[in-house]
């Protein structure tokens, strides 16, 4: 294992890249085999091998840095950092990773981004707490200085700060969408809204991953640490956007439905680890795509087609017959349950198309 890690850590090495991809494939194969053959006599050793592969494929931990520790000591919002990192309820939804920001401005935005992934009631409670703790050190909420993300509506996602800590907040903006599009763009178009919103979100949130099968089918991949995967995901998202637009121009209900299923998969394949909770801000945002997909399916039914669309959720054992090439995580949610549905199951005029999910391992 020592020499495998040494090779994996060589920068700009094609051999290292090839080894990493093959190890991802081996990990995915063993995970799937572990699910299909739970009583196999090699299960216990297989679990040990999977654990070794998991540690091997993790990035090397950063070196201790006294300057970084000193920077943390100088943070005005250090009490906010400590409270956030020690909250067990947040850890349930976000995993056990610690906050990484070294400045008050970055820390504010890192925390607010993470709150977009937890249930809305918990996020509201914690957002109020962040403002109280910020006010204790002389910083106040500021809705006048917001980084604008292009989308089909205007919405303040979270405020910035002014006073002793100055930083931007975040908002959705129809004007930003209109400015992002070509002259013939329609600012009410949810499809375009998702495309341009995602392009911007990928730039500002280093926690984002993708699980799009057509780009990489064996794992959930960090877009921040794998820039080549980021480019490929964006290319795939843009291509599906264009194909869906073309199908809508041709006005064929079945073509529109099939391209929307592909587009919806690309939208839901932009994920976090663990995946965002269904009733979080992020979960509700992505569900807007599913609502449109249902309308598109209804239009195909009204045109005389037999259509069944199903979002896969609940116990993985209950839905695995309707899915294919699923991904497994050992964090987030409840063991044995689906964490997020990447692609819906579809049956169109007797032709079945399996769904795809991320599920929590049962071990």
Short mmCIF file of the C-alpha atoms (twelve columns), coordinates in Angstrom:
data_MODEL
# 
_entry.id   MODEL 
# 
loop_
_atom_site.group_PDB 
_atom_site.id 
_atom_site.type_symbol 
_atom_site.label_atom_id 
_atom_site.label_alt_id 
_atom_site.label_comp_id 
_atom_site.label_asym_id 
_atom_site.label_seq_id 
_atom_site.Cartn_x 
_atom_site.Cartn_y 
_atom_site.Cartn_z 
_atom_site.pdbx_PDB_model_num 
ATOM 1   C CA . UNK A 1   0.000   0.000   0.000   1 
ATOM 2   C CA . UNK A 2   2.921   2.362   0.676   1 
ATOM 3   C CA . UNK A 3   4.079   2.346   -2.932  1 
ATOM 4   C CA . UNK A 4   0.519   2.712   -4.204  1 
ATOM 5   C CA . UNK A 5   0.117   5.883   -2.122  1 
ATOM 6   C CA . UNK A 6   3.478   7.225   -3.300  1 
ATOM 7   C CA . UNK A 7   2.437   6.786   -6.919  1 
ATOM 8   C CA . UNK A 8   -1.000  8.318   -6.317  1 
ATOM 9   C CA . UNK A 9   0.575   11.441  -4.795  1 
ATOM 10  C CA . UNK A 10  2.793   12.214  -7.822  1 
ATOM 11  C CA . UNK A 11  1.406   15.350  -9.455  1 
ATOM 12  C CA . UNK A 12  0.776   15.511  -13.231 1 
ATOM 13  C CA . UNK A 13  1.373   11.765  -13.575 1 
ATOM 14  C CA . UNK A 14  -0.722  9.830   -16.093 1 
ATOM 15  C CA . UNK A 15  0.276   6.610   -14.306 1 
ATOM 16  C CA . UNK A 16  -1.050  8.015   -11.027 1 
ATOM 17  C CA . UNK A 17  -4.300  9.073   -12.724 1 
ATOM 18  C CA . UNK A 18  -4.729  5.623   -14.332 1 
ATOM 19  C CA . UNK A 19  -4.073  3.896   -10.997 1 
ATOM 20  C CA . UNK A 20  -6.599  6.134   -9.198  1 
ATOM 21  C CA . UNK A 21  -9.331  5.437   -11.785 1 
ATOM 22  C CA . UNK A 22  -8.703  1.683   -11.549 1 
ATOM 23  C CA . UNK A 23  -8.808  1.775   -7.756  1 
ATOM 24  C CA . UNK A 24  -12.116 3.700   -7.912  1 
ATOM 25  C CA . UNK A 25  -13.423 0.980   -10.220 1 
ATOM 26  C CA . UNK A 26  -12.229 -1.791  -7.882  1 
ATOM 27  C CA . UNK A 27  -13.848 -0.029  -4.903  1 
ATOM 28  C CA . UNK A 28  -17.148 0.337   -6.752  1 
ATOM 29  C CA . UNK A 29  -17.086 -3.305  -7.910  1 
ATOM 30  C CA . UNK A 30  -16.417 -4.617  -4.395  1 
ATOM 31  C CA . UNK A 31  -19.127 -2.365  -2.928  1 
ATOM 32  C CA . UNK A 32  -21.674 -3.696  -5.420  1 
ATOM 33  C CA . UNK A 33  -20.561 -7.289  -4.849  1 
ATOM 34  C CA . UNK A 34  -20.820 -6.721  -1.083  1 
ATOM 35  C CA . UNK A 35  -24.497 -5.755  -1.564  1 
ATOM 36  C CA . UNK A 36  -25.294 -8.663  -3.905  1 
ATOM 37  C CA . UNK A 37  -23.537 -11.363 -1.816  1 
ATOM 38  C CA . UNK A 38  -24.092 -10.388 1.838   1 
ATOM 39  C CA . UNK A 39  -23.563 -13.985 3.073   1 
ATOM 40  C CA . UNK A 40  -20.321 -14.635 1.181   1 
ATOM 41  C CA . UNK A 41  -17.572 -16.063 3.472   1 
ATOM 42  C CA . UNK A 42  -15.215 -13.323 2.285   1 
ATOM 43  C CA . UNK A 43  -17.426 -10.459 3.455   1 
ATOM 44  C CA . UNK A 44  -15.365 -9.518  6.521   1 
ATOM 45  C CA . UNK A 45  -12.067 -9.426  4.618   1 
ATOM 46  C CA . UNK A 46  -13.813 -7.560  1.791   1 
ATOM 47  C CA . UNK A 47  -14.863 -4.880  4.295   1 
ATOM 48  C CA . UNK A 48  -11.231 -4.542  5.411   1 
ATOM 49  C CA . UNK A 49  -10.087 -4.210  1.788   1 
ATOM 50  C CA . UNK A 50  -12.755 -1.547  1.162   1 
ATOM 51  C CA . UNK A 51  -11.601 0.378   4.224   1 
ATOM 52  C CA . UNK A 52  -7.979  0.254   2.995   1 
ATOM 53  C CA . UNK A 53  -9.050  1.453   -0.467  1 
ATOM 54  C CA . UNK A 54  -11.115 4.264   1.084   1 
ATOM 55  C CA . UNK A 55  -8.131  5.550   3.097   1 
ATOM 56  C CA . UNK A 56  -5.790  5.119   0.142   1 
ATOM 57  C CA . UNK A 57  -7.985  7.245   -2.134  1 
ATOM 58  C CA . UNK A 58  -8.371  10.069  0.392   1 
ATOM 59  C CA . UNK A 59  -6.188  13.149  -0.190  1 
ATOM 60  C CA . UNK A 60  -3.151  13.387  2.076   1 
ATOM 61  C CA . UNK A 61  -3.854  15.438  5.235   1 
ATOM 62  C CA . UNK A 62  -2.386  18.945  5.254   1 
ATOM 63  C CA . UNK A 63  0.843   19.528  7.172   1 
ATOM 64  C CA . UNK A 64  0.602   21.265  10.536  1 
ATOM 65  C CA . UNK A 65  1.069   24.971  10.085  1 
ATOM 66  C CA . UNK A 66  1.690   27.278  13.018  1 
ATOM 67  C CA . UNK A 67  0.780   30.298  10.890  1 
ATOM 68  C CA . UNK A 68  -2.621  28.753  10.140  1 
ATOM 69  C CA . UNK A 69  -3.215  28.162  13.862  1 
ATOM 70  C CA . UNK A 70  -2.226  31.772  14.618  1 
ATOM 71  C CA . UNK A 71  -4.687  32.981  11.972  1 
ATOM 72  C CA . UNK A 72  -7.478  31.038  13.670  1 
ATOM 73  C CA . UNK A 73  -6.593  32.628  17.002  1 
ATOM 74  C CA . UNK A 74  -7.077  36.086  15.415  1 
ATOM 75  C CA . UNK A 75  -10.588 35.381  14.146  1 
ATOM 76  C CA . UNK A 76  -13.283 37.634  15.578  1 
ATOM 77  C CA . UNK A 77  -15.808 34.875  14.850  1 
ATOM 78  C CA . UNK A 78  -13.783 32.131  16.573  1 
ATOM 79  C CA . UNK A 79  -16.679 31.427  18.999  1 
ATOM 80  C CA . UNK A 80  -18.949 30.891  16.005  1 
ATOM 81  C CA . UNK A 81  -16.470 28.419  14.532  1 
ATOM 82  C CA . UNK A 82  -16.250 26.475  17.817  1 
ATOM 83  C CA . UNK A 83  -20.035 26.351  18.257  1 
ATOM 84  C CA . UNK A 84  -20.604 25.222  14.680  1 
ATOM 85  C CA . UNK A 85  -17.922 22.520  14.716  1 
ATOM 86  C CA . UNK A 86  -19.165 21.083  18.028  1 
ATOM 87  C CA . UNK A 87  -22.870 20.813  17.094  1 
ATOM 88  C CA . UNK A 88  -23.732 17.107  16.811  1 
ATOM 89  C CA . UNK A 89  -27.000 17.748  14.947  1 
ATOM 90  C CA . UNK A 90  -25.124 19.627  12.218  1 
ATOM 91  C CA . UNK A 91  -22.560 16.813  12.050  1 
ATOM 92  C CA . UNK A 92  -25.375 14.339  11.368  1 
ATOM 93  C CA . UNK A 93  -26.253 16.217  8.151   1 
ATOM 94  C CA . UNK A 94  -22.828 17.577  7.186   1 
ATOM 95  C CA . UNK A 95  -20.456 14.807  8.251   1 
ATOM 96  C CA . UNK A 96  -17.566 15.269  10.653  1 
ATOM 97  C CA . UNK A 97  -15.362 17.594  8.584   1 
ATOM 98  C CA . UNK A 98  -14.209 20.746  10.380  1 
ATOM 99  C CA . UNK A 99  -14.480 24.290  9.052   1 
ATOM 100 C CA . UNK A 100 -11.407 25.293  7.026   1 
ATOM 101 C CA . UNK A 101 -11.649 29.088  6.647   1 
ATOM 102 C CA . UNK A 102 -8.779  31.257  7.910   1 
ATOM 103 C CA . UNK A 103 -10.502 34.664  7.749   1 
ATOM 104 C CA . UNK A 104 -13.741 35.958  9.259   1 
ATOM 105 C CA . UNK A 105 -15.146 36.750  5.818   1 
ATOM 106 C CA . UNK A 106 -14.452 33.259  4.474   1 
ATOM 107 C CA . UNK A 107 -15.706 31.662  7.685   1 
ATOM 108 C CA . UNK A 108 -19.037 33.496  7.451   1 
ATOM 109 C CA . UNK A 109 -19.589 32.319  3.895   1 
ATOM 110 C CA . UNK A 110 -18.401 28.759  4.554   1 
ATOM 111 C CA . UNK A 111 -20.876 28.383  7.429   1 
ATOM 112 C CA . UNK A 112 -23.758 29.929  5.493   1 
ATOM 113 C CA . UNK A 113 -23.078 27.651  2.510   1 
ATOM 114 C CA . UNK A 114 -23.165 24.590  4.756   1 
ATOM 115 C CA . UNK A 115 -26.497 25.697  6.240   1 
ATOM 116 C CA . UNK A 116 -28.004 25.444  2.739   1 
ATOM 117 C CA . UNK A 117 -27.637 21.658  3.043   1 
ATOM 118 C CA . UNK A 118 -29.422 21.021  6.381   1 
ATOM 119 C CA . UNK A 119 -33.195 20.930  7.075   1 
ATOM 120 C CA . UNK A 120 -34.762 24.361  6.754   1 
ATOM 121 C CA . UNK A 121 -35.855 24.667  10.403  1 
ATOM 122 C CA . UNK A 122 -32.326 23.852  11.611  1 
ATOM 123 C CA . UNK A 123 -30.853 26.298  9.098   1 
ATOM 124 C CA . UNK A 124 -33.191 29.099  10.239  1 
ATOM 125 C CA . UNK A 125 -32.295 28.481  13.875  1 
ATOM 126 C CA . UNK A 126 -28.581 28.417  13.166  1 
ATOM 127 C CA . UNK A 127 -28.680 31.442  10.851  1 
ATOM 128 C CA . UNK A 128 -30.251 33.446  13.691  1 
ATOM 129 C CA . UNK A 129 -27.526 32.191  16.008  1 
ATOM 130 C CA . UNK A 130 -24.762 33.213  13.578  1 
ATOM 131 C CA . UNK A 131 -26.157 36.758  13.491  1 
ATOM 132 C CA . UNK A 132 -26.308 36.901  17.307  1 
ATOM 133 C CA . UNK A 133 -22.697 35.723  17.646  1 
ATOM 134 C CA . UNK A 134 -21.559 38.127  14.933  1 
ATOM 135 C CA . UNK A 135 -23.333 40.993  16.696  1 
ATOM 136 C CA . UNK A 136 -21.456 40.188  19.913  1 
ATOM 137 C CA . UNK A 137 -18.184 41.147  18.178  1 
ATOM 138 C CA . UNK A 138 -19.586 44.277  16.535  1 
ATOM 139 C CA . UNK A 139 -20.741 42.914  13.151  1 
ATOM 140 C CA . UNK A 140 -24.307 43.380  11.877  1 
ATOM 141 C CA . UNK A 141 -26.373 41.896  9.046   1 
ATOM 142 C CA . UNK A 142 -26.053 43.773  5.763   1 
ATOM 143 C CA . UNK A 143 -28.431 43.039  2.873   1 
ATOM 144 C CA . UNK A 144 -26.998 45.760  0.651   1 
ATOM 145 C CA . UNK A 145 -23.777 43.932  -0.253  1 
ATOM 146 C CA . UNK A 146 -24.762 40.645  -1.919  1 
ATOM 147 C CA . UNK A 147 -23.072 38.377  -4.433  1 
ATOM 148 C CA . UNK A 148 -25.738 37.760  -7.063  1 
ATOM 149 C CA . UNK A 149 -26.354 34.326  -8.539  1 
ATOM 150 C CA . UNK A 150 -28.361 34.126  -11.783 1 
ATOM 151 C CA . UNK A 151 -31.768 32.456  -11.435 1 
ATOM 152 C CA . UNK A 152 -35.444 32.898  -12.357 1 
ATOM 153 C CA . UNK A 153 -36.352 34.845  -9.189  1 
ATOM 154 C CA . UNK A 154 -34.961 37.348  -6.715  1 
ATOM 155 C CA . UNK A 155 -34.182 35.959  -3.255  1 
ATOM 156 C CA . UNK A 156 -31.796 36.879  -0.445  1 
ATOM 157 C CA . UNK A 157 -30.221 33.556  0.528   1 
ATOM 158 C CA . UNK A 158 -28.250 34.947  3.467   1 
ATOM 159 C CA . UNK A 159 -27.054 38.441  4.470   1 
ATOM 160 C CA . UNK A 160 -23.548 39.820  4.422   1 
ATOM 161 C CA . UNK A 161 -21.914 41.568  7.372   1 
ATOM 162 C CA . UNK A 162 -20.744 45.109  8.033   1 
ATOM 163 C CA . UNK A 163 -19.012 46.683  11.018  1 
ATOM 164 C CA . UNK A 164 -16.069 44.850  12.545  1 
ATOM 165 C CA . UNK A 165 -16.466 42.057  9.966   1 
ATOM 166 C CA . UNK A 166 -17.235 43.006  6.385   1 
ATOM 167 C CA . UNK A 167 -18.262 40.399  3.860   1 
ATOM 168 C CA . UNK A 168 -20.779 39.798  1.092   1 
ATOM 169 C CA . UNK A 169 -23.975 37.819  1.479   1 
ATOM 170 C CA . UNK A 170 -25.592 35.762  -1.265  1 
ATOM 171 C CA . UNK A 171 -28.732 36.192  -3.351  1 
ATOM 172 C CA . UNK A 172 -30.568 34.915  -6.406  1 
ATOM 173 C CA . UNK A 173 -31.119 37.518  -9.125  1 
ATOM 174 C CA . UNK A 174 -33.285 37.602  -12.241 1 
ATOM 175 C CA . UNK A 175 -31.221 40.497  -13.565 1 
ATOM 176 C CA . UNK A 176 -28.033 38.451  -13.225 1 
ATOM 177 C CA . UNK A 177 -29.704 35.641  -15.212 1 
ATOM 178 C CA . UNK A 178 -30.764 38.043  -17.941 1 
ATOM 179 C CA . UNK A 179 -27.219 39.411  -18.133 1 
ATOM 180 C CA . UNK A 180 -25.777 35.883  -18.299 1 
ATOM 181 C CA . UNK A 181 -27.901 34.788  -21.257 1 
ATOM 182 C CA . UNK A 182 -27.740 35.496  -24.941 1 
ATOM 183 C CA . UNK A 183 -30.045 38.338  -26.138 1 
ATOM 184 C CA . UNK A 184 -32.840 35.886  -26.974 1 
ATOM 185 C CA . UNK A 185 -32.702 34.294  -23.502 1 
ATOM 186 C CA . UNK A 186 -35.856 34.117  -21.444 1 
ATOM 187 C CA . UNK A 187 -35.334 34.986  -17.742 1 
ATOM 188 C CA . UNK A 188 -38.376 32.909  -16.768 1 
ATOM 189 C CA . UNK A 189 -36.785 29.732  -18.166 1 
ATOM 190 C CA . UNK A 190 -36.026 27.379  -15.238 1 
ATOM 191 C CA . UNK A 191 -33.777 25.272  -17.455 1 
ATOM 192 C CA . UNK A 192 -31.480 28.224  -18.192 1 
ATOM 193 C CA . UNK A 193 -31.759 29.285  -14.574 1 
ATOM 194 C CA . UNK A 194 -30.287 26.001  -13.370 1 
ATOM 195 C CA . UNK A 195 -27.501 26.053  -15.950 1 
ATOM 196 C CA . UNK A 196 -26.223 29.535  -15.087 1 
ATOM 197 C CA . UNK A 197 -26.828 29.123  -11.339 1 
ATOM 198 C CA . UNK A 198 -24.790 25.902  -11.284 1 
ATOM 199 C CA . UNK A 199 -21.933 27.456  -13.257 1 
ATOM 200 C CA . UNK A 200 -21.657 30.188  -10.606 1 
ATOM 201 C CA . UNK A 201 -22.192 27.899  -7.615  1 
ATOM 202 C CA . UNK A 202 -19.366 25.637  -8.750  1 
ATOM 203 C CA . UNK A 203 -17.078 28.672  -8.694  1 
ATOM 204 C CA . UNK A 204 -17.917 29.706  -5.118  1 
ATOM 205 C CA . UNK A 205 -18.458 26.416  -3.233  1 
ATOM 206 C CA . UNK A 206 -15.457 24.109  -2.932  1 
ATOM 207 C CA . UNK A 207 -17.557 21.373  -1.238  1 
ATOM 208 C CA . UNK A 208 -19.463 20.514  -4.415  1 
ATOM 209 C CA . UNK A 209 -19.101 17.058  -5.986  1 
ATOM 210 C CA . UNK A 210 -20.649 15.397  -8.992  1 
ATOM 211 C CA . UNK A 211 -22.077 11.903  -9.459  1 
ATOM 212 C CA . UNK A 212 -23.002 12.087  -13.162 1 
ATOM 213 C CA . UNK A 213 -22.638 8.607   -14.638 1 
ATOM 214 C CA . UNK A 214 -21.784 9.753   -18.170 1 
ATOM 215 C CA . UNK A 215 -18.760 11.633  -16.791 1 
ATOM 216 C CA . UNK A 216 -17.533 9.192   -14.128 1 
ATOM 217 C CA . UNK A 217 -19.588 6.219   -13.005 1 
ATOM 218 C CA . UNK A 218 -17.615 4.756   -10.101 1 
ATOM 219 C CA . UNK A 219 -17.729 7.373   -7.355  1 
ATOM 220 C CA . UNK A 220 -18.850 10.774  -6.121  1 
ATOM 221 C CA . UNK A 221 -16.081 13.129  -7.309  1 
ATOM 222 C CA . UNK A 222 -14.945 16.450  -5.819  1 
ATOM 223 C CA . UNK A 223 -15.109 19.246  -8.406  1 
ATOM 224 C CA . UNK A 224 -12.605 21.318  -6.426  1 
ATOM 225 C CA . UNK A 225 -9.792  18.774  -6.222  1 
ATOM 226 C CA . UNK A 226 -10.459 17.293  -9.696  1 
ATOM 227 C CA . UNK A 227 -10.605 20.255  -12.122 1 
ATOM 228 C CA . UNK A 228 -10.719 17.949  -15.156 1 
ATOM 229 C CA . UNK A 229 -13.906 16.403  -13.729 1 
ATOM 230 C CA . UNK A 230 -15.320 19.876  -13.169 1 
ATOM 231 C CA . UNK A 231 -14.811 20.760  -16.830 1 
ATOM 232 C CA . UNK A 232 -16.331 17.470  -17.997 1 
ATOM 233 C CA . UNK A 233 -19.360 17.865  -15.733 1 
ATOM 234 C CA . UNK A 234 -19.970 21.426  -16.968 1 
ATOM 235 C CA . UNK A 235 -19.651 20.262  -20.590 1 
ATOM 236 C CA . UNK A 236 -22.168 17.463  -19.970 1 
ATOM 237 C CA . UNK A 237 -24.596 19.812  -18.212 1 
ATOM 238 C CA . UNK A 238 -24.363 22.349  -21.058 1 
ATOM 239 C CA . UNK A 239 -24.829 19.640  -23.694 1 
ATOM 240 C CA . UNK A 240 -27.971 18.309  -21.998 1 
ATOM 241 C CA . UNK A 241 -29.296 21.858  -21.686 1 
ATOM 242 C CA . UNK A 242 -28.879 22.390  -25.433 1 
ATOM 243 C CA . UNK A 243 -30.472 19.039  -26.328 1 
ATOM 244 C CA . UNK A 244 -33.458 19.778  -24.087 1 
ATOM 245 C CA . UNK A 245 -33.873 23.220  -25.655 1 
ATOM 246 C CA . UNK A 246 -33.754 21.686  -29.143 1 
ATOM 247 C CA . UNK A 247 -36.362 19.059  -28.210 1 
ATOM 248 C CA . UNK A 248 -38.678 21.763  -26.859 1 
ATOM 249 C CA . UNK A 249 -38.312 23.690  -30.113 1 
ATOM 250 C CA . UNK A 250 -39.357 20.552  -32.055 1 
ATOM 251 C CA . UNK A 251 -42.379 20.142  -29.726 1 
ATOM 252 C CA . UNK A 252 -42.309 16.327  -29.660 1 
ATOM 253 C CA . UNK A 253 -43.633 15.290  -26.199 1 
ATOM 254 C CA . UNK A 254 -41.585 12.077  -25.969 1 
ATOM 255 C CA . UNK A 255 -38.336 13.743  -27.075 1 
ATOM 256 C CA . UNK A 256 -38.921 16.527  -24.562 1 
ATOM 257 C CA . UNK A 257 -39.585 13.980  -21.804 1 
ATOM 258 C CA . UNK A 258 -36.445 11.938  -22.531 1 
ATOM 259 C CA . UNK A 259 -34.171 14.972  -22.681 1 
ATOM 260 C CA . UNK A 260 -35.736 16.375  -19.495 1 
ATOM 261 C CA . UNK A 261 -35.020 13.095  -17.687 1 
ATOM 262 C CA . UNK A 262 -31.370 13.437  -18.742 1 
ATOM 263 C CA . UNK A 263 -31.276 17.111  -17.759 1 
ATOM 264 C CA . UNK A 264 -32.897 16.390  -14.400 1 
ATOM 265 C CA . UNK A 265 -30.247 13.720  -13.774 1 
ATOM 266 C CA . UNK A 266 -27.463 16.234  -14.464 1 
ATOM 267 C CA . UNK A 267 -29.092 18.742  -12.096 1 
ATOM 268 C CA . UNK A 268 -29.463 16.212  -9.260  1 
ATOM 269 C CA . UNK A 269 -25.958 14.847  -9.842  1 
ATOM 270 C CA . UNK A 270 -24.400 18.042  -8.494  1 
ATOM 271 C CA . UNK A 271 -24.141 16.927  -4.878  1 
ATOM 272 C CA . UNK A 272 -22.408 17.309  -1.547  1 
ATOM 273 C CA . UNK A 273 -20.925 14.598  0.673   1 
ATOM 274 C CA . UNK A 274 -23.084 13.704  2.518   1 
ATOM 275 C CA . UNK A 275 -25.843 14.737  0.070   1 
ATOM 276 C CA . UNK A 276 -28.007 17.697  1.087   1 
ATOM 277 C CA . UNK A 277 -31.129 16.842  3.089   1 
ATOM 278 C CA . UNK A 278 -34.319 16.742  1.009   1 
ATOM 279 C CA . UNK A 279 -35.966 19.628  2.873   1 
ATOM 280 C CA . UNK A 280 -32.896 21.854  2.895   1 
ATOM 281 C CA . UNK A 281 -32.570 24.963  0.721   1 
ATOM 282 C CA . UNK A 282 -30.476 22.986  -1.757  1 
ATOM 283 C CA . UNK A 283 -32.840 20.020  -1.732  1 
ATOM 284 C CA . UNK A 284 -35.853 22.229  -2.408  1 
ATOM 285 C CA . UNK A 285 -33.989 24.042  -5.173  1 
ATOM 286 C CA . UNK A 286 -33.228 20.796  -6.982  1 
ATOM 287 C CA . UNK A 287 -36.801 19.575  -6.487  1 
ATOM 288 C CA . UNK A 288 -37.981 22.426  -8.719  1 
ATOM 289 C CA . UNK A 289 -36.524 20.421  -11.603 1 
ATOM 290 C CA . UNK A 290 -38.561 17.362  -10.580 1 
ATOM 291 C CA . UNK A 291 -41.768 19.420  -10.562 1 
ATOM 292 C CA . UNK A 292 -41.122 20.496  -14.151 1 
ATOM 293 C CA . UNK A 293 -40.292 16.897  -15.080 1 
ATOM 294 C CA . UNK A 294 -43.682 15.790  -13.733 1 
ATOM 295 C CA . UNK A 295 -45.423 18.427  -15.873 1 
ATOM 296 C CA . UNK A 296 -43.482 17.237  -18.932 1 
ATOM 297 C CA . UNK A 297 -44.501 13.633  -18.165 1 
ATOM 298 C CA . UNK A 298 -48.160 14.710  -17.854 1 
ATOM 299 C CA . UNK A 299 -47.944 16.388  -21.264 1 
ATOM 300 C CA . UNK A 300 -46.608 13.158  -22.786 1 
ATOM 301 C CA . UNK A 301 -49.481 11.217  -21.164 1 
ATOM 302 C CA . UNK A 302 -52.014 13.700  -22.536 1 
ATOM 303 C CA . UNK A 303 -50.523 13.113  -25.984 1 
ATOM 304 C CA . UNK A 304 -51.530 9.429   -25.717 1 
ATOM 305 C CA . UNK A 305 -48.356 7.849   -24.296 1 
ATOM 306 C CA . UNK A 306 -48.062 5.472   -21.362 1 
ATOM 307 C CA . UNK A 307 -45.628 7.081   -18.919 1 
ATOM 308 C CA . UNK A 308 -44.601 6.252   -15.371 1 
ATOM 309 C CA . UNK A 309 -41.982 8.338   -13.544 1 
ATOM 310 C CA . UNK A 310 -40.801 7.447   -10.033 1 
ATOM 311 C CA . UNK A 311 -38.380 9.264   -7.751  1 
ATOM 312 C CA . UNK A 312 -36.584 6.538   -5.804  1 
ATOM 313 C CA . UNK A 313 -36.414 6.920   -2.028  1 
ATOM 314 C CA . UNK A 314 -36.716 4.998   1.231   1 
ATOM 315 C CA . UNK A 315 -34.996 1.677   1.950   1 
ATOM 316 C CA . UNK A 316 -32.435 0.820   -0.719  1 
ATOM 317 C CA . UNK A 317 -33.443 -2.856  -0.566  1 
ATOM 318 C CA . UNK A 318 -36.976 -1.882  -1.626  1 
ATOM 319 C CA . UNK A 319 -35.969 0.088   -4.750  1 
ATOM 320 C CA . UNK A 320 -32.699 -1.482  -5.931  1 
ATOM 321 C CA . UNK A 321 -34.544 -3.537  -8.581  1 
ATOM 322 C CA . UNK A 322 -35.558 -0.240  -10.227 1 
ATOM 323 C CA . UNK A 323 -32.063 1.273   -10.233 1 
ATOM 324 C CA . UNK A 324 -28.668 0.574   -11.762 1 
ATOM 325 C CA . UNK A 325 -25.033 1.568   -11.164 1 
ATOM 326 C CA . UNK A 326 -25.857 3.052   -7.773  1 
ATOM 327 C CA . UNK A 327 -23.281 4.697   -5.515  1 
ATOM 328 C CA . UNK A 328 -22.676 3.934   -1.858  1 
ATOM 329 C CA . UNK A 329 -21.492 6.262   0.915   1 
ATOM 330 C CA . UNK A 330 -20.611 5.485   4.528   1 
ATOM 331 C CA . UNK A 331 -21.807 8.836   5.898   1 
ATOM 332 C CA . UNK A 332 -25.046 10.804  6.122   1 
ATOM 333 C CA . UNK A 333 -28.632 9.682   6.603   1 
ATOM 334 C CA . UNK A 334 -29.734 6.301   7.942   1 
ATOM 335 C CA . UNK A 335 -27.788 3.102   7.121   1 
ATOM 336 C CA . UNK A 336 -29.512 1.139   4.375   1 
ATOM 337 C CA . UNK A 337 -31.576 4.084   3.058   1 
ATOM 338 C CA . UNK A 338 -31.404 6.116   -0.153  1 
ATOM 339 C CA . UNK A 339 -29.608 9.426   0.411   1 
ATOM 340 C CA . UNK A 340 -30.585 11.030  -2.884  1 
ATOM 341 C CA . UNK A 341 -32.165 10.040  -6.196  1 
ATOM 342 C CA . UNK A 342 -29.811 11.016  -9.016  1 
ATOM 343 C CA . UNK A 343 -31.985 9.740   -11.860 1 
ATOM 344 C CA . UNK A 344 -35.681 8.862   -11.780 1 
ATOM 345 C CA . UNK A 345 -36.976 5.456   -12.808 1 
ATOM 346 C CA . UNK A 346 -39.000 5.768   -16.013 1 
ATOM 347 C CA . UNK A 347 -41.318 3.472   -17.994 1 
ATOM 348 C CA . UNK A 348 -42.296 4.962   -21.338 1 
ATOM 349 C CA . UNK A 349 -44.549 2.931   -23.655 1 
ATOM 350 C CA . UNK A 350 -43.394 -0.422  -22.173 1 
ATOM 351 C CA . UNK A 351 -39.716 0.605   -22.331 1 
ATOM 352 C CA . UNK A 352 -38.026 0.764   -18.935 1 
ATOM 353 C CA . UNK A 353 -35.177 3.091   -17.977 1 
ATOM 354 C CA . UNK A 354 -33.611 2.329   -14.569 1 
ATOM 355 C CA . UNK A 355 -33.045 5.045   -12.026 1 
ATOM 356 C CA . UNK A 356 -29.842 5.721   -10.105 1 
ATOM 357 C CA . UNK A 357 -29.314 6.637   -6.456  1 
ATOM 358 C CA . UNK A 358 -26.744 7.298   -3.772  1 
ATOM 359 C CA . UNK A 359 -27.441 5.158   -0.712  1 
ATOM 360 C CA . UNK A 360 -25.963 4.820   2.758   1 
ATOM 361 C CA . UNK A 361 -24.111 1.583   3.354   1 
ATOM 362 C CA . UNK A 362 -25.763 -0.709  5.885   1 
ATOM 363 C CA . UNK A 363 -22.535 -1.610  7.672   1 
# 
